[in-house]
Amino acid sequence: FPVNLDKYEVKGEVKLWCGTWNVGNAPPSDDLRPLIPIDGVDLGFFGTQECKYDTPNKTKAGEDFTRRLVETFEGKDVELVETISLWEIRIHVFARKDLLMHIHNVRTGHEATGVAGVAGNKGGVAVSFWVYNTSFCFVSSHLAAHQGKVKERNADFVEIVKGITLRPKVSAHGNTTTQHFTQQFHHVFWMGDLNYRLNYGDQGNSKTPSKDQFKR
């Protein structure tokens, strides 16, 4: 979808694409083009979760996945801007090549919310930057799983918001801010395996509702 830049001094639009994918710890296809509509896109964000798998050349899964993405861009007017990982949670941001010179103040951050509040199996990663005079922030997250864990998912979200720092708390003029990073940019895009789901009541040990519950 287009993002209007008119009110931020530079006239024009940026066509933006956002996608998220729980890879399921399985090797992805070498050809990622069906997942990522590169043509006509100015800025792209691709968040992945459970992105750890055995690679054919024994490299790290994060490096292998980045390689597959870069190969997907070959022959296209697109280039990788930034990538960051937290265990199996990853984020890749790409942009049209002629837009790269106008992208500045690139920052990254992450916050783990998994086991004991420190493990990176759950949590979030973020990338922020400016395009001309307009600021963007992209978040890829993986929140607590399983039915009945709504409070834990909400707590994960709060911890990610509080824990990630993308802009200095103190400016060059000595001013301080208490704003969370979600309040510091013109546009914030938050995606991921959020694990929120329909509540069918007491499901016992079953991961899916019974036929009677589903009918009701």
C-alpha positions as a Markdown table, in Angstrom:
| # | Residue | x | y | z |
|---|---|---|---|---|
| 1 | Phe | 0.0 | 0.0 | 0.0 |
| 2 | Pro | 1.2 | 3.5 | -0.6 |
| 3 | Val | 2.5 | 5.8 | 2.2 |
| 4 | Asn | 1.9 | 9.5 | 1.5 |
| 5 | Leu | 5.0 | 11.7 | 2.2 |
| 6 | Asp | 3.4 | 15.0 | 1.2 |
| 7 | Lys | 2.9 | 16.3 | 4.7 |
| 8 | Tyr | 6.5 | 15.5 | 5.6 |
| 9 | Glu | 8.0 | 18.1 | 3.2 |
| 10 | Val | 8.9 | 15.7 | 0.4 |
| 11 | Lys | 6.1 | 15.2 | -2.1 |
| 12 | Gly | 5.4 | 11.7 | -3.3 |
| 13 | Glu | 4.4 | 8.2 | -2.3 |
| 14 | Val | 6.4 | 5.1 | -1.2 |
| 15 | Lys | 4.9 | 1.7 | -2.1 |
| 16 | Leu | 5.4 | -0.6 | 0.8 |
| 17 | Trp | 5.1 | -4.3 | 1.2 |
| 18 | Cys | 5.1 | -6.1 | 4.6 |
| 19 | Gly | 5.1 | -9.9 | 5.2 |
| 20 | Thr | 5.5 | -12.3 | 8.1 |
| 21 | Trp | 6.1 | -16.0 | 8.1 |
| 22 | Asn | 6.6 | -18.7 | 10.7 |
| 23 | Val | 9.1 | -20.9 | 8.9 |
| 24 | Gly | 8.4 | -23.8 | 11.3 |
| 25 | Asn | 12.1 | -24.6 | 11.6 |
| 26 | Ala | 12.0 | -26.2 | 8.2 |
| 27 | Pro | 14.3 | -25.3 | 5.2 |
| 28 | Pro | 12.5 | -22.9 | 3.0 |
| 29 | Ser | 12.4 | -23.1 | -0.8 |
| 30 | Asp | 15.4 | -21.7 | -2.7 |
| 31 | Asp | 13.0 | -19.5 | -4.7 |
| 32 | Leu | 11.3 | -17.0 | -2.4 |
| 33 | Arg | 9.8 | -15.0 | -5.2 |
| 34 | Pro | 6.2 | -16.4 | -4.7 |
| 35 | Leu | 6.3 | -15.0 | -1.2 |
| 36 | Ile | 7.8 | -11.6 | -1.9 |
| 37 | Pro | 6.3 | -9.3 | -4.6 |
| 38 | Ile | 9.4 | -7.4 | -5.4 |
| 39 | Asp | 8.3 | -5.7 | -8.7 |
| 40 | Gly | 7.0 | -2.2 | -8.1 |
| 41 | Val | 7.9 | -2.2 | -4.4 |
| 42 | Asp | 9.9 | 0.8 | -3.0 |
| 43 | Leu | 10.3 | -0.6 | 0.6 |
| 44 | Gly | 9.8 | -4.1 | 1.8 |
| 45 | Phe | 9.8 | -5.7 | 5.3 |
| 46 | Phe | 9.9 | -9.5 | 5.8 |
| 47 | Gly | 9.7 | -10.8 | 9.4 |
| 48 | Thr | 10.2 | -14.5 | 10.2 |
| 49 | Gln | 9.8 | -16.7 | 13.3 |
| 50 | Glu | 11.1 | -20.2 | 14.0 |
| 51 | Cys | 13.6 | -19.6 | 11.3 |
| 52 | Lys | 16.2 | -22.1 | 12.3 |
| 53 | Tyr | 16.9 | -25.2 | 10.3 |
| 54 | Asp | 19.6 | -27.5 | 9.0 |
| 55 | Thr | 21.4 | -25.9 | 6.0 |
| 56 | Pro | 22.9 | -27.9 | 3.1 |
| 57 | Asn | 26.3 | -26.1 | 3.5 |
| 58 | Lys | 26.3 | -26.2 | 7.3 |
| 59 | Thr | 26.1 | -22.4 | 7.6 |
| 60 | Lys | 24.0 | -20.7 | 10.2 |
| 61 | Ala | 20.3 | -20.6 | 9.4 |
| 62 | Gly | 20.2 | -16.8 | 9.6 |
| 63 | Glu | 23.0 | -16.4 | 7.1 |
| 64 | Asp | 21.4 | -19.0 | 4.8 |
| 65 | Phe | 18.1 | -17.3 | 4.8 |
| 66 | Thr | 19.7 | -13.9 | 4.1 |
| 67 | Arg | 21.5 | -15.5 | 1.2 |
| 68 | Arg | 18.2 | -16.9 | -0.2 |
| 69 | Leu | 16.7 | -13.4 | 0.0 |
| 70 | Val | 19.6 | -11.7 | -1.7 |
| 71 | Glu | 19.5 | -14.3 | -4.5 |
| 72 | Thr | 15.8 | -13.6 | -4.9 |
| 73 | Phe | 16.7 | -9.9 | -5.5 |
| 74 | Glu | 19.2 | -10.8 | -8.2 |
| 75 | Gly | 18.5 | -9.0 | -11.4 |
| 76 | Lys | 16.0 | -6.7 | -9.7 |
| 77 | Asp | 16.3 | -3.1 | -8.7 |
| 78 | Val | 16.2 | -4.0 | -5.0 |
| 79 | Glu | 18.9 | -4.2 | -2.3 |
| 80 | Leu | 19.0 | -5.4 | 1.4 |
| 81 | Val | 19.0 | -2.4 | 3.8 |
| 82 | Glu | 19.3 | -4.1 | 7.2 |
| 83 | Thr | 18.7 | -7.4 | 9.0 |
| 84 | Ile | 18.7 | -8.4 | 12.6 |
| 85 | Ser | 18.1 | -11.7 | 14.5 |
| 86 | Leu | 17.1 | -12.8 | 18.0 |
| 87 | Trp | 17.6 | -16.5 | 18.1 |
| 88 | Glu | 15.0 | -17.8 | 15.5 |
| 89 | Ile | 13.2 | -14.4 | 15.2 |
| 90 | Arg | 14.5 | -12.4 | 12.2 |
| 91 | Ile | 13.7 | -9.3 | 10.2 |
| 92 | His | 14.9 | -8.2 | 6.7 |
| 93 | Val | 14.3 | -4.8 | 5.2 |
| 94 | Phe | 14.9 | -4.1 | 1.5 |
| 95 | Ala | 14.5 | -1.1 | -0.7 |
| 96 | Arg | 14.6 | 0.1 | -4.3 |
| 97 | Lys | 18.3 | 0.9 | -5.1 |
| 98 | Asp | 17.7 | 4.5 | -6.1 |
| 99 | Leu | 16.0 | 5.1 | -2.7 |
| 100 | Leu | 19.0 | 3.9 | -0.7 |
| 101 | Met | 20.8 | 7.3 | -0.8 |
| 102 | His | 17.7 | 8.8 | 0.9 |
| 103 | Ile | 17.5 | 6.2 | 3.7 |
| 104 | His | 19.4 | 7.3 | 6.9 |
| 105 | Asn | 19.6 | 6.9 | 10.7 |
| 106 | Val | 19.2 | 3.1 | 10.5 |
| 107 | Arg | 18.9 | 1.6 | 13.9 |
| 108 | Thr | 18.1 | -1.9 | 15.2 |
| 109 | Gly | 16.9 | -3.3 | 18.6 |
| 110 | His | 15.7 | -6.5 | 20.2 |
| 111 | Glu | 14.0 | -7.8 | 23.4 |
| 112 | Ala | 13.8 | -11.4 | 24.6 |
| 113 | Thr | 10.6 | -12.5 | 26.5 |
| 114 | Gly | 11.0 | -16.3 | 26.4 |
| 115 | Val | 11.9 | -18.7 | 29.2 |
| 116 | Ala | 12.6 | -16.8 | 32.4 |
| 117 | Gly | 12.1 | -13.6 | 30.5 |
| 118 | Val | 15.6 | -13.8 | 29.0 |
| 119 | Ala | 15.4 | -16.5 | 26.3 |
| 120 | Gly | 15.1 | -15.5 | 22.7 |
| 121 | Asn | 12.6 | -18.2 | 21.7 |
| 122 | Lys | 10.0 | -15.5 | 22.2 |
| 123 | Gly | 10.4 | -11.7 | 21.9 |
| 124 | Gly | 10.8 | -9.1 | 19.1 |
| 125 | Val | 13.3 | -7.5 | 16.8 |
| 126 | Ala | 13.0 | -4.0 | 15.2 |
| 127 | Val | 14.5 | -1.9 | 12.5 |
| 128 | Ser | 13.9 | 1.9 | 12.2 |
| 129 | Phe | 15.1 | 4.5 | 9.7 |
| 130 | Trp | 14.2 | 7.6 | 7.9 |
| 131 | Val | 13.3 | 8.0 | 4.2 |
| 132 | Tyr | 13.8 | 11.6 | 3.3 |
| 133 | Asn | 11.9 | 13.4 | 6.2 |
| 134 | Thr | 9.6 | 10.5 | 7.1 |
| 135 | Ser | 10.5 | 7.9 | 9.8 |
| 136 | Phe | 9.6 | 4.2 | 9.7 |
| 137 | Cys | 9.8 | 1.4 | 12.2 |
| 138 | Phe | 9.3 | -2.3 | 11.5 |
| 139 | Val | 8.8 | -5.0 | 14.2 |
| 140 | Ser | 8.9 | -8.8 | 13.9 |
| 141 | Ser | 7.8 | -10.7 | 17.0 |
| 142 | His | 6.9 | -14.1 | 18.4 |
| 143 | Leu | 4.6 | -14.0 | 21.4 |
| 144 | Ala | 3.7 | -16.7 | 23.9 |
| 145 | Ala | 1.8 | -19.7 | 22.5 |
| 146 | His | -1.0 | -22.0 | 23.5 |
| 147 | Gln | -4.7 | -21.5 | 24.3 |
| 148 | Gly | -5.4 | -19.6 | 27.5 |
| 149 | Lys | -2.1 | -17.6 | 27.4 |
| 150 | Val | -3.6 | -14.3 | 26.5 |
| 151 | Lys | -2.1 | -12.5 | 29.6 |
| 152 | Glu | 1.3 | -13.9 | 28.7 |
| 153 | Arg | 1.0 | -12.6 | 25.1 |
| 154 | Asn | -0.1 | -9.2 | 26.3 |
| 155 | Ala | 2.8 | -9.2 | 28.8 |
| 156 | Asp | 5.3 | -10.1 | 26.0 |
| 157 | Phe | 4.0 | -7.1 | 23.9 |
| 158 | Val | 4.5 | -4.7 | 26.9 |
| 159 | Glu | 8.0 | -6.0 | 27.6 |
| 160 | Ile | 9.0 | -5.6 | 23.9 |
| 161 | Val | 7.7 | -2.1 | 23.8 |
| 162 | Lys | 9.5 | -1.2 | 27.0 |
| 163 | Gly | 12.7 | -3.1 | 26.2 |
| 164 | Ile | 13.5 | -2.0 | 22.7 |
| 165 | Thr | 15.3 | 1.4 | 22.3 |
| 166 | Leu | 15.7 | 2.8 | 18.8 |
| 167 | Arg | 16.3 | 6.5 | 19.5 |
| 168 | Pro | 18.4 | 8.0 | 22.2 |
| 169 | Lys | 16.7 | 8.7 | 25.5 |
| 170 | Val | 18.6 | 11.9 | 25.7 |
| 171 | Ser | 18.9 | 14.2 | 22.7 |
| 172 | Ala | 21.9 | 16.2 | 21.6 |
| 173 | His | 20.3 | 19.2 | 23.3 |
| 174 | Gly | 20.0 | 17.4 | 26.6 |
| 175 | Asn | 16.3 | 16.8 | 26.4 |
| 176 | Thr | 15.0 | 13.4 | 27.8 |
| 177 | Thr | 12.0 | 11.4 | 26.6 |
| 178 | Thr | 9.8 | 8.8 | 28.2 |
| 179 | Gln | 8.2 | 7.8 | 24.9 |
| 180 | His | 8.3 | 4.2 | 23.9 |
| 181 | Phe | 9.7 | 3.4 | 20.4 |
| 182 | Thr | 6.2 | 2.9 | 19.1 |
| 183 | Gln | 5.5 | 6.6 | 19.7 |
| 184 | Gln | 8.7 | 7.9 | 18.1 |
| 185 | Phe | 8.1 | 7.4 | 14.4 |
| 186 | His | 5.6 | 8.5 | 11.7 |
| 187 | His | 4.8 | 4.9 | 10.7 |
| 188 | Val | 5.1 | 1.7 | 12.8 |
| 189 | Phe | 4.4 | -1.7 | 11.3 |
| 190 | Trp | 4.2 | -4.6 | 13.8 |
| 191 | Met | 3.9 | -8.1 | 12.5 |
| 192 | Gly | 4.8 | -11.7 | 13.5 |
| 193 | Asp | 3.5 | -14.9 | 15.0 |
| 194 | Leu | 1.4 | -13.2 | 17.6 |
| 195 | Asn | -0.4 | -16.4 | 18.6 |
| 196 | Tyr | -3.7 | -14.7 | 19.4 |
| 197 | Arg | -6.5 | -17.1 | 18.6 |
| 198 | Leu | -10.3 | -17.7 | 18.9 |
| 199 | Asn | -11.4 | -18.9 | 22.3 |
| 200 | Tyr | -13.7 | -21.9 | 22.2 |
| 201 | Gly | -14.0 | -22.2 | 26.0 |
| 202 | Asp | -12.7 | -25.3 | 27.8 |
| 203 | Gln | -11.0 | -27.5 | 25.2 |
| 204 | Gly | -9.4 | -29.8 | 27.7 |
| 205 | Asn | -6.2 | -31.2 | 26.3 |
| 206 | Ser | -7.3 | -30.8 | 22.7 |
| 207 | Lys | -5.6 | -28.2 | 20.5 |
| 208 | Thr | -8.7 | -27.8 | 18.4 |
| 209 | Pro | -12.4 | -27.4 | 19.4 |
| 210 | Ser | -14.7 | -30.4 | 19.3 |
| 211 | Lys | -17.4 | -30.6 | 16.5 |
| 212 | Asp | -20.0 | -29.6 | 19.0 |
| 213 | Gln | -18.0 | -26.6 | 20.2 |
| 214 | Phe | -17.3 | -25.6 | 16.6 |
| 215 | Lys | -21.1 | -25.7 | 15.8 |
| 216 | Arg | -21.9 | -23.5 | 18.7 |
